[in-house]
């Protein structure tokens, strides 16, 4: 586990030792982003929350393609700043917001779709937060990692433009 505040970690968030990184930044290829949004049946009526938003590409694509609104959270200040800049440059900053926040404290009560691209241990860790915090009917889409319960309502394998395979999981909360 990469603990923020650890002397070996070179993060701007190092002054917050109670927080930790749930995953490294690895951008989701845009063709995989498109499939995640399709699998999640995203529309203009949705409010997406992206936990660990990175550069904001999932929310920005959802806003540009479907007119969806949303919020992305990331624990790294420079990722939040990058996301805000990217949204402004894409002309969707009125539809999406980005916050410096721990994913495990994010309010999910307004979400209709939750997006994840973490790692296996953190996806399993965040599962209980999502099921407690989001309302019934919320769709959860995870890139490459399942929530360990075998209850996914949809599973797809997507090959990106580079020829790499990605597994996508969909759950609808009861």
N, C-alpha and C positions, 0 to 999 in steps of 0.2 A: 504494500500500500504506500502510495506517495503522499506523505503527510505534509501539508503546508505548515510552515514554521520550522520544519526540519532544516538544519544548517546546510544540508546537501541540496535542498530545493531552492532554485533561483527564481522563485515566483514573486511578483509584486504583491501578492496576497499573503506573503509570509508572516505578516504581523497578526494574522488571524489563526492561531494554532489549533483552534477547535474545529476548523474546517479542513476538508481534504478533497483531493481531486478524484472524481468518480471515474474518469477516463482521460486518456491523452487526446489531444485534438488530432483527429484524422478526418478530413473532409469526406462527406458522402458524395460520390460521383453524381452529377446532375441527372443522368438517366435513372439512377437508383432513387434519387429524390422524387422524380416524377412517378415512379412505381409506388413509392411509399404513400404519396398523396392519393394516388388512384386506389390503392388497397384500403386506405382509410376513408375512402368515399368523401373526400373533402369538397366542400361547396362554399359558396358565398355566405351561407348561414352558419358556418362553423367558426368557433373560437379555438385556435390551436395554442397549446403550450409546448414549447420545445425545451426539454430539460437537458442542459448542456448544449446550448445552441451554437457554439463555435463561431463561425463567420456569418451565421444567420441565414444561410442559403435555403433551408427548408421553409422557414416562415416567409422569406422574401418570394420564393417561388410560389407558395400557396397564395400569397397576396396578389402577385402579378397574374397568375394563371386563373385563379378562381375568385378573386376578390375577398378571400377569407381574411379575418382579423386574427391577431394573435400576439403572444408574448413569449420571448425567449429569455432564458436565464443561463448565466454562466458564472463560474466562480473566479474567472480570470478577467481583471479589468480591461486588459487590451483586447480581449475577444468581444466584450460588450461594446467597446468603442468602435471596433472594426465592424460589428453587426449594424450599429447605428449609422455609420458612414455608408455601408453597403445598401441599407434600406433607403437612405436619402438619395443616393445616386440612382437607385432603381425606381425612385418616385413612389415608393409605397410606405414612407415613414409615417403617414397618417393612419395606416392600417395595422402596423406592427410596432411593438415596443420591445426594448431589451433592458434587462436589469442585472446588476451585479448581485447575485443571490445564490445561496446554497440550494440545490435542487430539492433537498430533503426538508426544506422549509417553505417551499413554493405553494401558494394557494391554488389549488386545482378545481375549486368549486365552480368556476365559470367555464372550464374547459369542456369542449365537446370532443376534442381529439388531443391526445398527448403523444408526442414524438420522442423517441429515444435512440441514441446511438452511443451507448456507454461500453462497458465490458461485461463479461458474464457475472463476476462477483457483485458489481455495482447494480446491474439490472436486477439481480435477485434481491439485493438490499433495498432497492427503491420500490420494489413490488408492493410491500406492505404499506408504504406511504401513499402510493397511487390508489390502492384499493380502499384505504381509509379516507383519503382526501377528495377524490373525484366522485362525481355522482353516477348513479346507475345510467347505463346507456352510453357512457363515454367510451370512445374507441381509442385503443392504445396500439401504436405501431412501433415496433422495435426493429432496428437494423442489426442483423447478424446474431443477436443474443435473445434467447427465450427467457421467460420468467420461471422456468423450472417446474411448472405445474401441469404441463401437457394439455392445457385447456385452451390453447390458441384456436380461434375460430377461423383463421386463415393463415396459411403458410405458403410462401412463394419463393422460388429461387430465381434470381434475376442475374443475367450476364450483362456486365457493363460494356461500354465501347472499347475497353482495353482487354476484354476477354476474361475478366475476373468474375467469379460467382459470388453473389451476396444472397443471404437468406433473410427474408422479411417475415415478421410475425404480426398478427393482428389479434387483439382480444377486444371483446365488448364487455364492459363491466356490468355485472348483474345487480 
